[in-house]
């Protein structure tokens, strides 16, 4: 197994260098490349990523478009999509290898938040369940290259919820495995919004996704419901 790690970015210069270095340090020879798929950053994201040894491609500011662009550059047998603000366990290569050896075509981790707040621990507990509402890009996503290509990659129609759409399509034909370990996810969204406000926003956009509302409408709703720094 060889891994191509794809990270969609936008203004992550303060942390992308360290993330890339970590991936190379603990990925060893299994990591063929780390590809930064940038959405037009106005800070030093691109320079920091290249300095750390990553490959760079630019695309429009859309995670689906960015991740597809990164995948087109990739040469590994397994694609691994990771968000810039997620900290992986150092065992990520062996974890993915073991999942694939057990028959998984794709999978993810559980997660915990970088926060001691009790309600965020409740959220994190739910990520052990194999239900669509419990998924999300923060948990990272590995997928065999041939399976990604068979599914046509991420549907760029989705300006939001692209990861849910991809997993829903994947589940119809392939085995998905949740690795029983945690990645650490930033709690920055909860730092500027109450727990209840974020939960309500998540529920509303998830229901709009399920009933087929246009992704641009869902995205506008999400941005209206939450405050960002």
C-alpha positions in Angstrom: 0.0 0.0 0.0 1.1 3.5 -0.8 -0.6 6.6 0.4 -1.3 9.9 -1.4 -2.4 12.4 1.3 -4.6 15.2 0.0 -5.2 18.3 2.2 -7.7 21.0 1.0 -6.6 24.3 2.3 -7.6 28.0 2.6 -5.5 30.3 4.8 -3.9 27.6 6.9 -0.4 29.0 6.9 -0.1 29.0 10.6 -0.3 25.2 10.9 0.2 23.6 7.4 3.9 23.2 7.6 3.8 21.3 10.9 1.0 19.1 9.5 3.0 18.2 6.4 6.1 17.4 8.4 4.2 15.2 10.8 2.8 13.2 7.8 6.2 12.6 6.3 7.8 11.8 9.7 5.3 9.1 10.7 4.2 8.0 7.3 7.7 6.8 6.2 8.1 5.2 2.9 4.3 4.4 2.7 3.6 8.1 2.0 4.3 8.7 -1.6 3.3 12.4 -1.5 1.4 15.0 0.5 -0.7 17.1 -1.9 -1.9 20.5 -0.8 -5.0 21.4 -2.9 -5.4 25.1 -2.2 -8.5 27.2 -2.7 -6.8 30.6 -3.2 -5.2 31.3 0.1 -4.2 34.9 0.8 -1.6 34.1 3.5 1.5 32.0 3.3 -0.2 28.6 3.1 1.3 27.6 -0.3 4.9 28.7 0.6 4.8 26.9 3.9 3.5 23.7 2.3 6.1 23.7 -0.4 8.8 24.4 2.1 7.7 21.4 4.2 7.9 19.1 1.1 4.4 19.0 -0.2 3.2 19.2 -3.8 0.8 22.0 -4.5 -2.1 22.5 -6.8 -4.6 25.3 -6.8 -8.3 25.1 -7.5 -11.5 27.1 -6.9 -12.5 27.5 -3.2 -14.6 24.4 -3.0 -13.5 21.3 -1.0 -15.0 18.9 -3.6 -13.1 20.6 -6.4 -9.9 21.0 -4.4 -9.9 17.3 -3.3 -10.6 16.1 -6.9 -7.8 18.3 -8.2 -5.5 16.8 -5.6 -6.6 13.2 -6.4 -5.8 13.8 -10.1 -2.2 14.4 -9.1 -2.0 11.5 -6.8 0.1 8.4 -7.6 -0.6 6.2 -4.5 -2.8 3.1 -4.3 -4.8 4.7 -1.5 -6.0 8.3 -1.3 -6.2 9.8 2.1 -8.1 13.1 2.5 -7.2 15.0 5.7 -8.3 18.5 6.9 -5.5 20.9 7.8 -6.7 21.4 11.4 -6.9 17.7 12.3 -4.2 15.9 14.2 -3.7 12.3 13.3 -2.3 9.4 15.5 1.3 8.5 14.6 0.0 5.0 13.7 -2.1 6.2 10.7 -0.3 4.1 8.1 -0.6 0.8 10.0 -4.2 1.6 11.0 -5.2 2.1 7.3 -3.2 -0.9 6.2 -5.0 -3.1 8.8 -8.4 -1.8 7.7 -7.8 -2.6 4.1 -6.4 -6.0 5.0 -9.7 -6.7 6.7 -11.6 -6.0 3.5 -12.4 -2.3 3.8 -12.5 -0.2 0.6 -12.6 3.0 2.6 -12.9 4.3 6.1 -12.2 7.0 8.7 -11.3 7.5 12.3 -13.4 8.5 15.3 -12.6 11.8 16.7 -12.2 13.9 19.9 -12.2 17.7 20.1 -9.2 19.7 21.3 -11.3 20.9 24.2 -12.2 19.7 27.7 -15.9 20.6 27.3 -18.2 17.8 28.4 -20.8 18.3 25.6 -18.0 18.0 22.9 -17.1 14.7 24.5 -20.7 13.6 23.9 -20.4 14.6 20.2 -17.2 12.8 19.9 -18.6 9.6 21.4 -21.2 9.4 18.6 -18.5 9.1 15.9 -18.0 5.5 16.8 -21.4 4.7 15.2 -21.6 3.8 11.5 -24.4 6.2 10.7 -24.3 9.0 8.0 -25.1 11.8 10.5 -22.1 10.7 12.6 -19.7 11.1 9.7 -17.9 14.1 8.3 -14.6 15.2 6.7 -13.0 16.0 10.1 -12.7 12.3 10.7 -10.4 12.0 7.6 -11.2 9.6 4.8 -9.1 6.9 3.2 -10.3 5.2 0.0 -8.7 2.8 -2.4 -7.8 4.6 -5.6 -9.8 2.3 -7.9 -12.9 2.8 -5.7 -12.5 6.6 -5.8 -12.3 6.5 -9.6 -15.2 4.0 -9.9 -17.4 6.5 -7.9 -16.2 9.4 -10.0 -14.6 11.2 -7.0 -16.4 13.9 -5.1 -19.4 15.4 -6.8 -18.5 19.0 -7.5 -22.2 19.9 -7.5 -21.9 19.9 -3.7 -20.5 23.2 -2.4 -21.1 21.7 1.1 -21.8 18.2 2.3 -19.6 16.7 -0.4 -18.2 14.2 2.1 -21.6 12.9 3.1 -22.6 12.5 -0.5 -19.4 10.5 -1.3 -19.8 8.2 1.7 -23.5 7.6 0.9 -22.7 6.5 -2.6 -19.7 4.4 -1.4 -21.8 2.6 1.2 -24.1 1.2 -1.6 -21.4 -1.0 -3.0 -18.4 -1.1 -0.7 -17.2 -1.9 2.8 -16.5 1.1 5.1 -14.5 0.7 8.3 -14.3 3.1 11.3 -10.9 2.8 12.9 -11.3 2.5 16.7 -8.9 5.3 17.4 -9.3 9.0 17.5 -8.0 12.0 15.5 -8.0 15.3 17.3 -10.2 18.0 15.8 -10.1 21.7 16.3 -12.9 23.2 18.4 -12.6 26.6 16.9 -16.2 26.5 15.5 -17.4 26.0 19.1 -15.2 28.8 20.4 -17.3 31.4 18.6 -20.7 29.7 18.8 -22.6 27.9 21.6 -22.8 24.1 21.6 -26.5 24.3 21.0 -26.2 26.7 18.1 -23.7 24.5 16.3 -25.9 21.4 16.9 -29.0 23.1 15.5 -27.0 24.4 12.5 -25.7 20.9 11.8 -29.1 19.3 12.2 -30.8 21.8 9.8 -28.2 21.5 7.1 -28.2 17.7 7.4 -31.9 17.6 7.0 -31.8 20.0 4.0 -29.2 17.7 2.5 -31.3 14.6 3.0 -34.4 16.2 1.3 -32.3 17.3 -1.7 -32.1 21.1 -1.3 -29.5 22.8 -3.5 -26.1 22.8 -1.9 -25.6 26.5 -2.4 -28.8 27.2 -0.5 -27.6 24.8 2.3 -24.2 26.6 2.4 -25.8 30.0 2.7 -28.0 28.8 5.5 -25.1 27.3 7.4 -23.1 30.5 7.1 -26.1 32.5 8.3 -26.6 30.3 11.3 -23.0 30.3 12.6 -20.5 33.0 13.4 -16.9 32.6 12.2 -13.7 34.4 13.2 
